[in-house]
Amino acid sequence: MSSSSVVAAPLRLWRLLGLGRSPLALAVPLVRLGSRSAAPDLAPVSIRSAGQDVPADPVSLERAFPHATDRIVVLLPGADEDESVWQQHLDQVGGTYASRLSSLLDWTPVHLRAASGSGVDVAATLQALVDGWPGDVRRIALVGHGHGGLVLRAACAVRSLTARPWQDLVGDMVLLGTPHLVVPAGRALLPAARAVDEELAGIVTDDLVDADAEPLPGVRCVVVTPHTRLQQSRLGGLVGGLVWWRHRLPLRPRRARALFPSATLHHVPTHEISLANHPDVHQALLAWLE
């Protein structure tokens, strides 16, 4: 069988199931979470406001956030995304997480753009944000989309030597479609198999994350996952078993570890609406962060 036939058959099956994007479209380039590489014209991590980078000094932060409150909600998009991802489906939803949390619960939204995927860079940026914030910060909530949630997890595990670490202010972490299980890395039948695993089952391999990173104590963590067709039908269950062949080889471990052991899993039906701006997530966020 030719290599093109090996790829084409799963694609036809994917479309037959009506799962939308092909698994190859899901295989976006991923940056190891400890990497510090970034595009030459992008800072590793940027604070964003009104489409512009904001330096993390007191004067710039006061100018960018003139109505700053003592509660900051940090929103970090996934790999190859920027803050515009949160504005999807505005015509259907009527607002964003940032706009509703600001107007209804008095949170100050802060958008981050992480070009490098480095938890160390995100941790340093959040510390500078808290140190330069116009006023005292009483509470921080973290919202990550996709692999942005893994970067936030890595940032929380960075040890800080400052007198008031930003990690001590975090009370809530909400992860939207973030892989929440980790398995050993291994060969895959198709180059897209890793992305398929992540999309359908919330799995990432241990070459991309530090599975032993300790969670922040006392932080309420919620992982929001979409209902997928593979979970809802008998045919989907059969196909899911075929997709999972690489985790069922006799010599391979069959265990998956939880990346967020204390997290609550919250399932929502997607109906082609992204978790980055989903009406069910709006309602849940308002309840969690009141």
MOTA-V813253 format. One record per pair of residues at least 4 apart in sequence whose ideal C-beta (glycine too) atoms are under 6 Angstrom apart, sorted by sequence separation. I is the first residue (numbers start at 1). J is the second residue. D is the distance in whole Angstrom. If there is no record, write none. Layout:
i=I j=J d=D
i=I j=J d=D
This chain:
i=1 j=5 d=5
i=4 j=8 d=6
i=21 j=25 d=4
i=31 j=35 d=5
i=38 j=42 d=5
i=61 j=65 d=6
i=77 j=81 d=4
i=81 j=85 d=4
i=89 j=93 d=5
i=95 j=99 d=5
i=97 j=101 d=6
i=100 j=104 d=5
i=101 j=105 d=5
i=128 j=132 d=6
i=133 j=137 d=5
i=144 j=148 d=4
i=189 j=193 d=6
i=192 j=196 d=6
i=196 j=200 d=6
i=197 j=201 d=6
i=204 j=208 d=5
i=236 j=240 d=6
i=281 j=285 d=6
i=285 j=289 d=6
i=1 j=6 d=6
i=14 j=19 d=5
i=49 j=54 d=5
i=55 j=60 d=4
i=95 j=100 d=5
i=102 j=107 d=6
i=116 j=121 d=6
i=144 j=149 d=3
i=160 j=165 d=4
i=188 j=193 d=3
i=198 j=203 d=6
i=204 j=209 d=6
i=206 j=211 d=5
i=273 j=278 d=5
i=38 j=44 d=5
i=54 j=60 d=5
i=101 j=107 d=4
i=197 j=203 d=4
i=198 j=204 d=6
i=230 j=236 d=4
i=46 j=53 d=5
i=47 j=54 d=4
i=102 j=109 d=6
i=130 j=137 d=5
i=229 j=236 d=5
i=14 j=22 d=6
i=77 j=85 d=5
i=114 j=122 d=6
i=144 j=152 d=4
i=14 j=23 d=6
i=47 j=56 d=6
i=87 j=96 d=6
i=54 j=64 d=4
i=86 j=96 d=5
i=142 j=152 d=5
i=230 j=240 d=5
i=11 j=22 d=5
i=98 j=109 d=3
i=156 j=167 d=6
i=268 j=280 d=4
i=49 j=64 d=4
i=179 j=198 d=5
i=183 j=203 d=6
i=185 j=205 d=4
i=181 j=202 d=6
i=185 j=206 d=6
i=180 j=202 d=5
i=181 j=203 d=5
i=182 j=204 d=6
i=183 j=205 d=6
i=184 j=206 d=6
i=185 j=207 d=4
i=179 j=202 d=5
i=202 j=225 d=6
i=179 j=203 d=6
i=182 j=206 d=5
i=179 j=204 d=4
i=149 j=175 d=4
i=182 j=209 d=6
i=73 j=101 d=5
i=83 j=111 d=4
i=200 j=228 d=6
i=122 j=151 d=6
i=140 j=169 d=4
i=149 j=178 d=3
i=182 j=211 d=5
i=140 j=170 d=5
i=200 j=230 d=5
i=82 j=113 d=5
i=141 j=172 d=4
i=142 j=173 d=5
i=143 j=174 d=5
i=144 j=175 d=5
i=145 j=176 d=5
i=146 j=177 d=5
i=119 j=151 d=6
i=123 j=155 d=4
i=137 j=169 d=6
i=139 j=171 d=5
i=122 j=155 d=4
i=73 j=107 d=4
i=117 j=151 d=6
i=144 j=178 d=6
i=48 j=83 d=5
i=119 j=154 d=3
i=123 j=158 d=4
i=71 j=107 d=5
i=72 j=108 d=5
i=73 j=109 d=5
i=74 j=110 d=5
i=75 j=111 d=5
i=76 j=112 d=5
i=119 j=155 d=4
i=130 j=166 d=4
i=69 j=106 d=5
i=114 j=151 d=6
i=223 j=260 d=6
i=72 j=110 d=6
i=120 j=158 d=6
i=69 j=108 d=5
i=127 j=166 d=5
i=221 j=260 d=5
i=68 j=108 d=5
i=126 j=166 d=5
i=223 j=263 d=5
i=227 j=267 d=6
i=221 j=263 d=4
i=222 j=264 d=5
i=223 j=265 d=5
i=224 j=266 d=5
i=225 j=267 d=5
i=227 j=269 d=5
i=65 j=108 d=6
i=180 j=223 d=5
i=222 j=266 d=5
i=226 j=270 d=4
i=170 j=216 d=6
i=173 j=219 d=6
i=211 j=257 d=6
i=196 j=243 d=6
i=172 j=220 d=5
i=173 j=221 d=5
i=174 j=222 d=5
i=175 j=223 d=5
i=176 j=224 d=5
i=30 j=79 d=6
i=167 j=216 d=6
i=170 j=219 d=5
i=28 j=79 d=6
i=224 j=275 d=6
i=28 j=80 d=5
i=157 j=213 d=4
i=224 j=281 d=6
i=188 j=246 d=5
i=150 j=209 d=6
i=156 j=216 d=5
i=48 j=111 d=4
i=48 j=113 d=5
i=72 j=137 d=6
i=68 j=134 d=5
i=70 j=136 d=6
i=46 j=113 d=5
i=68 j=135 d=6
i=70 j=137 d=6
i=78 j=145 d=5
i=70 j=138 d=4
i=71 j=139 d=5
i=72 j=140 d=5
i=73 j=141 d=5
i=74 j=142 d=5
i=75 j=143 d=5
i=76 j=144 d=5
i=77 j=145 d=5
i=78 j=146 d=3
i=79 j=147 d=5
i=45 j=114 d=5
i=78 j=147 d=5
i=184 j=253 d=6
i=78 j=148 d=5
i=44 j=115 d=6
i=61 j=132 d=5
i=77 j=148 d=5
i=44 j=116 d=4
i=56 j=128 d=4
i=62 j=134 d=4
i=76 j=148 d=4
i=42 j=115 d=4
i=56 j=129 d=6
i=183 j=256 d=5
i=58 j=132 d=5
i=57 j=132 d=5
i=181 j=256 d=4
i=182 j=257 d=5
i=39 j=115 d=6
i=45 j=121 d=4
i=56 j=132 d=5
i=76 j=152 d=6
i=38 j=115 d=4
i=44 j=121 d=4
i=45 j=122 d=5
i=182 j=259 d=5
i=38 j=116 d=4
i=180 j=259 d=5
i=36 j=116 d=5
i=45 j=125 d=4
i=180 j=260 d=5
i=36 j=118 d=5
i=33 j=117 d=6
i=31 j=117 d=4
i=33 j=119 d=6
i=177 j=275 d=5
i=176 j=275 d=4
i=33 j=150 d=6
i=33 j=151 d=6
i=33 j=154 d=5
i=145 j=276 d=5
i=141 j=289 d=5
i=27 j=192 d=4
i=24 j=192 d=5
i=27 j=195 d=4
i=23 j=192 d=4
i=26 j=195 d=4
i=23 j=196 d=4
i=26 j=199 d=5
i=32 j=208 d=6
i=33 j=209 d=6
i=96 j=277 d=6
i=100 j=282 d=6
i=89 j=273 d=5
i=93 j=277 d=5
i=105 j=289 d=6
i=105 j=290 d=6
i=88 j=274 d=5
i=93 j=279 d=6
i=88 j=276 d=5
i=89 j=277 d=5
i=97 j=285 d=6
i=88 j=277 d=5
i=86 j=276 d=6
i=85 j=276 d=5
i=86 j=277 d=6
i=19 j=229 d=6
i=17 j=229 d=6
